[in-house]
Amino acid sequence: MPVKNRFAELQDEITAWRRDMHENPEILFETHRTSALVADKLKEFGCDEVVTGIGRTGVVGVIKGKSDTKGKVIGLRADMDALPIHEATGLEYASKTDGAMHACGHDGHTAMLLGAAKYLSETRNFDGTVVVIFQPAEEGGSGGREMCEDGMMERWNIQEVYGMHNWPGHPVGSFSIRPGSFFAATDQFDVTFEGRGGHAAKPQETVDTTVMAAQAVLALQTIAARNADPIDQVVVSVTSFETSSKAFNVIPQTVQIKGTVRTMSKEMRGLAEQRINEICNGVAATFGGTVDVTYIRGYPVMVNSDVQTDFAAEVAKSVSGSCDEAPLVMGGEDFAFMLEERPGAYILVGNGDTAAVHHPEYNFNDEAIPAGCSWWAEIVEQRMPAA
């Protein structure tokens, strides 16, 4: 396939971009160096328009095809930000920034979309317009939402949008996808119980917040065990338990618990929020204390559109020969905000036998570059075939 051959030729160049970004990771919206690199490359490629500052530090490039008989516009999105992790790979191009690391492969995603943009700018063998989207702050910052709120979809009349993520543990360059709900909604809760502190030798004179909060931690597990339909997906995890006193002989005045909720539907998301409030308030009242519950809604469920998912899978088969059905993923992905704005699909590309994402020994596999770039390019050329 010509596309694959061209990306084999470009692989060393794309790899060099990727490793430069890996060596210089930036977190959340602080992707100033990366955004500038991306913008410079897009201008160098000859994109028809390059705009910075969308979603604070996001970058958008516009590439017009040889013709435009139907007014079709497709968006392709890659994330740029790193994680606050100290790298432990020992690579010669390891992070030079202490406490920051590309531990999720966003350097690879950005490099692959840049490679596709270079090819599409060279050939323009399609009928319509492609908008390449480079997004900051995927790792908890809702950069995708901010780019949408800046009017990105309307400004360039984007009609469909596609995203990709590498996937350790799957053969390099293989693909997998699923229609409908794919990645989970990711919410947080922060609960503070207040009682009456006192001497541990006189518990009868106190309202014991440690006992109160411990009961709540156990009761929260009944949301999945007794409130949710067994065929629905919900995870309620308490991840922090902190008392206001650290002494051996003091019953604390307050206890704070924190955690995360992962769900795959709007209905289950609403149920989890409701039950967390009811359970914590009920436990506090039972023990004679009070409680403050803060529930923070994060990324929504990421939902792949049926038509675009089928198309994305067929493109993947044309590139690698097959496309498996992906499992449900209880992790979050803020491409969900873009899929709420426009129909589209998100696909996984195999990263081989590497450490898991978000691990200090993770590294993006550069051997996946030709397949990833080819999928991006084929999405454009097959969805908007040249007139």
C-alpha positions in Angstrom: 0.0 0.0 0.0 1.5 3.4 -1.0 0.6 5.0 2.3 2.4 2.3 4.3 5.5 2.6 2.0 5.6 6.4 2.5 5.5 6.1 6.2 8.2 3.5 6.2 10.3 6.1 4.5 9.3 8.7 7.0 9.7 6.5 10.1 13.1 7.7 11.1 12.1 11.3 10.8 8.8 10.8 12.8 10.7 8.7 15.4 13.1 11.7 15.9 10.2 14.0 16.5 8.7 11.6 19.0 11.9 11.1 20.9 12.5 14.8 21.1 9.0 15.3 22.6 9.7 12.3 25.0 12.8 14.0 26.2 11.0 17.3 26.8 7.6 16.4 28.4 5.1 19.0 29.5 2.1 18.6 31.8 -1.5 19.6 31.3 -1.9 23.0 29.6 1.9 23.8 29.9 2.6 22.3 26.5 4.3 25.5 25.2 7.3 23.9 23.7 5.4 20.9 22.2 2.7 23.2 20.8 5.3 25.4 19.2 7.0 22.4 17.7 3.7 21.1 16.3 2.8 24.5 14.9 6.2 24.9 13.2 6.0 21.5 11.6 2.5 22.1 10.3 3.6 25.4 8.7 6.7 23.6 7.3 4.4 21.0 5.7 2.4 23.7 4.0 -0.9 23.4 5.8 -3.4 25.8 4.5 -4.1 27.2 8.0 -2.3 26.8 11.4 -4.0 28.2 14.5 -2.6 28.1 18.0 -4.3 29.0 21.4 -7.4 26.8 20.9 -8.2 25.4 24.3 -5.3 27.5 25.7 -2.4 25.7 24.2 -4.0 23.5 21.6 -3.0 23.6 17.9 -5.2 23.2 14.8 -4.0 22.6 11.3 -6.2 22.7 8.2 -5.3 20.7 5.0 -7.5 21.1 1.9 -7.7 18.2 -0.6 -7.3 18.5 -4.4 -11.0 19.1 -4.7 -13.9 19.9 -2.4 -17.1 18.9 -4.2 -19.1 17.9 -1.1 -17.9 20.2 1.6 -16.8 17.2 3.8 -14.6 18.1 6.8 -13.0 15.4 9.1 -11.2 16.1 12.3 -8.2 13.9 13.5 -7.1 14.4 17.1 -3.9 13.6 19.1 -3.1 14.5 22.7 0.2 16.2 23.6 0.6 16.3 27.4 2.7 14.1 29.7 2.2 12.9 33.2 3.6 13.9 36.6 5.7 10.8 36.9 9.5 10.3 37.4 10.8 8.3 34.5 12.6 5.0 35.2 13.3 3.7 31.7 17.0 4.5 31.5 16.6 5.5 27.8 19.1 7.7 26.1 16.2 10.0 25.3 14.6 9.8 28.7 12.8 12.8 30.2 15.1 15.7 31.1 12.4 17.2 33.3 12.3 15.7 36.8 8.8 14.6 37.8 7.4 14.7 34.2 7.3 11.8 31.7 5.5 10.7 28.6 4.1 7.7 30.4 1.0 7.3 28.3 2.4 7.6 24.7 1.0 11.0 23.9 4.4 11.8 22.3 3.8 8.9 19.9 0.2 10.0 19.2 1.4 13.5 18.4 4.3 12.3 16.2 2.0 9.9 14.3 -0.6 12.6 13.5 2.3 15.0 12.5 3.5 12.2 10.1 0.0 11.9 8.7 -0.3 15.6 8.3 3.0 15.7 6.4 1.8 13.0 4.0 -1.6 14.5 3.5 -0.1 18.0 2.8 2.2 16.4 0.2 -0.4 14.3 -1.6 -3.8 16.0 -0.9 -5.4 13.0 -2.6 -8.8 13.5 -1.1 -12.0 15.5 -1.8 -12.7 17.7 1.2 -10.9 19.2 4.2 -9.0 17.5 7.1 -8.5 19.3 10.4 -5.6 18.0 12.5 -6.2 18.6 16.2 -3.4 18.6 18.8 -4.8 18.8 22.3 -3.3 19.6 25.6 -4.4 18.5 29.1 -5.9 15.1 28.3 -4.5 13.8 31.6 -7.1 15.2 33.9 -7.3 18.8 32.6 -10.2 18.5 30.2 -8.3 20.0 27.3 -10.7 18.4 24.8 -13.6 20.2 26.5 -11.8 23.5 26.4 -11.0 23.2 22.7 -14.7 22.4 22.0 -15.8 25.4 24.2 -13.5 27.6 22.1 -15.8 26.8 19.2 -13.4 24.5 17.3 -16.1 22.3 15.8 -18.1 25.2 14.5 -15.2 27.3 13.4 -13.9 24.7 10.9 -17.3 22.9 10.3 -15.9 19.6 11.5 -18.5 16.9 10.8 -16.8 13.8 12.1 -13.8 13.3 14.4 -11.4 10.4 15.0 -8.9 9.6 17.7 -6.3 6.9 18.5 -4.5 5.5 21.5 -1.6 3.1 21.8 -2.3 -0.1 23.7 0.4 -2.1 25.5 0.0 -5.9 25.5 -1.4 -6.1 22.0 0.8 -6.9 18.9 2.6 -3.9 17.5 0.5 -2.2 14.8 -2.6 -4.3 15.4 -6.0 -2.5 15.9 -9.0 -3.0 18.1 -12.2 -1.0 18.6 -15.8 -1.2 19.8 -19.0 0.6 19.1 -21.0 2.5 21.8 -19.7 3.0 25.3 -15.9 2.4 25.3 -14.1 4.4 28.0 -15.7 5.1 31.3 -17.0 8.3 32.9 -14.5 9.4 35.6 -15.8 11.2 38.6 -14.4 12.0 42.1 -15.8 12.3 45.5 -14.4 14.1 48.6 -16.2 13.4 51.9 -15.5 15.0 55.3 -17.1 13.5 58.4 -17.2 15.6 61.5 -17.9 14.3 65.0 -16.6 15.2 68.5 -13.0 14.4 69.1 -11.6 13.4 72.4 -9.4 11.0 74.5 -9.3 7.5 73.1 -9.6 6.2 76.6 -13.1 7.8 76.9 -14.8 6.9 73.6 -18.3 7.3 75.2 -17.6 11.1 75.4 -16.9 11.3 71.7 -18.6 11.0 68.3 -16.0 8.8 66.6 -15.4 9.9 63.1 -13.0 7.0 62.4 -15.7 4.4 63.0 -18.2 6.6 61.0 -15.9 6.9 58.0 -14.9 3.2 58.2 -18.6 2.2 58.0 -19.1 4.5 55.0 -16.1 2.9 53.2 -17.8 -0.5 53.6 -21.3 0.7 52.8 -20.1 2.4 49.6 -19.2 -1.0 48.2 -22.9 -1.9 48.2 -23.5 0.5 45.3 -22.0 -2.0 43.0 -23.0 -5.1 45.0 -26.6 -4.2 45.8 -27.8 -1.1 43.9 -26.4 -1.6 40.4 -27.8 -4.1 37.9 -25.2 -6.8 37.7 -24.8 -6.4 33.9 -24.0 -2.7 34.3 -20.5 -1.4 35.0 -19.7 0.7 38.1 -16.5 1.0 40.1 -16.5 2.9 43.4 -13.1 3.0 44.9 -12.1 4.8 48.2 -8.5 5.7 47.6 -7.7 8.0 50.6 -8.6 7.9 54.3 -7.1 10.7 56.4 -7.8 11.5 60.1 -7.3 15.0 61.6 -5.2 13.5 64.3 -2.3 11.1 64.0 -1.9 10.4 67.7 -2.3 7.0 69.2 -4.6 8.2 72.0 -6.8 10.8 70.2 -10.2 10.2 68.5 -10.1 12.7 65.7 -12.6 15.5 65.2 -12.7 14.9 61.4 -12.0 12.2 58.9 -11.7 12.8 55.2 -12.1 10.1 52.5 -11.6 10.5 48.8 -12.2 8.3 45.8 -13.2 7.7 42.2 -16.3 6.5 40.5 -16.2 4.9 37.0 -19.4 4.2 35.1 -20.5 3.3 31.5 -23.9 5.0 31.3 -25.5 8.3 32.3 -28.1 6.3 34.4 -25.4 4.5 36.4 -23.4 7.7 36.8 -26.5 9.4 38.3 -27.2 6.5 40.6 -23.7 6.4 41.9 -23.7 10.1 42.8 -27.1 9.8 44.4 -26.2 6.7 46.5 -22.8 8.2 47.7 -24.7 11.2 49.0 -27.4 9.1 50.7 -25.0 6.6 52.2 -22.6 9.2 53.7 -25.4 11.3 55.1 -27.1 8.3 56.5 -24.0 7.0 58.2 -23.2 10.4 59.7 -26.7 10.7 61.1 -26.6 7.2 62.5 -23.5 7.9 64.5 -24.5 11.4 65.5 -22.1 13.3 63.3 -22.3 15.5 60.3 -20.9 15.2 56.8 -19.9 17.3 53.8 -20.0 15.5 50.4 -18.5 16.9 47.3 -19.1 15.0 44.1 -17.1 16.2 41.1 -18.1 15.0 37.6 -15.1 14.5 35.4 -14.9 13.1 31.9 -18.2 11.7 30.5 -18.5 8.2 29.0 -16.7 8.1 25.7 -19.2 6.7 23.1 -18.1 5.6 19.7 -20.7 6.2 16.9 -21.8 3.0 15.2 -21.3 4.1 11.5 -18.0 5.7 12.1 -16.8 2.8 14.2 -17.6 0.3 11.5 -15.7 2.5 9.0 -12.7 2.9 11.3 -12.6 -0.8 11.7 -12.6 -1.4 8.0 -9.8 1.1 7.5 -7.8 -0.7 10.2 -8.3 -4.0 8.4 -7.0 -2.4 5.2 -3.9 -1.3 7.0 -3.1 -4.3 9.2 -5.3 -7.1 7.9 -7.5 -7.3 11.0 -9.3 -5.4 13.7 -10.4 -7.0 16.9 -13.2 -6.1 19.3 -11.7 -4.0 22.1 -12.8 -4.6 25.7 -14.6 -2.0 27.8 -12.1 0.3 29.5 -12.8 1.7 32.9 -10.2 4.4 32.5 -11.2 7.8 31.3 -10.5 9.6 28.0 -11.4 13.2 27.3 -11.9 12.6 23.6 -15.3 11.9 25.0 -16.1 15.7 24.9 -15.4 15.8 21.2 -17.5 12.7 20.6 -20.4 14.5 22.4 -20.0 17.3 19.8 -19.7 15.2 16.7 -20.0 11.6 15.6 -16.8 9.7 15.4 -14.7 6.9 16.6 -11.7 6.1 18.8 -9.4 3.2 18.1 -6.5 1.4 19.9 -3.2 0.5 18.1 -1.0 -2.2 19.6 2.2 -1.1 21.4 3.6 -4.6 21.8 5.0 -6.1 25.0 5.8 -3.0 26.9 5.1 -1.7 30.4 1.5 -0.5 31.0 0.6 3.1 30.4 1.1 5.4 33.5 4.0 3.2 34.6 7.5 4.8 35.1 9.0 2.2 32.8 6.5 2.6 29.9 7.7 3.7 26.5 5.9 4.2 23.2 6.9 1.6 20.6 8.3 3.4 17.5 7.6 0.3 15.4 3.8 1.2 15.7 4.4 4.5 13.8 3.8 3.2 10.2 0.5 1.5 11.1 -0.8 4.5 13.1 0.1 7.1 10.5 -1.3 4.9 7.8 -4.6 4.6 9.6 -4.9 8.4 10.0 -4.2 8.9 6.3 -6.5 6.1 5.1 -9.3 7.5 7.3 -9.1 10.7 5.2 -8.6 9.1 1.8 -11.2 6.5 2.2 -13.8 8.7 3.9 -13.3 11.5 1.4 -12.1 9.7 -1.8 -10.6 12.0 -4.5 -13.2 13.3 -7.0 
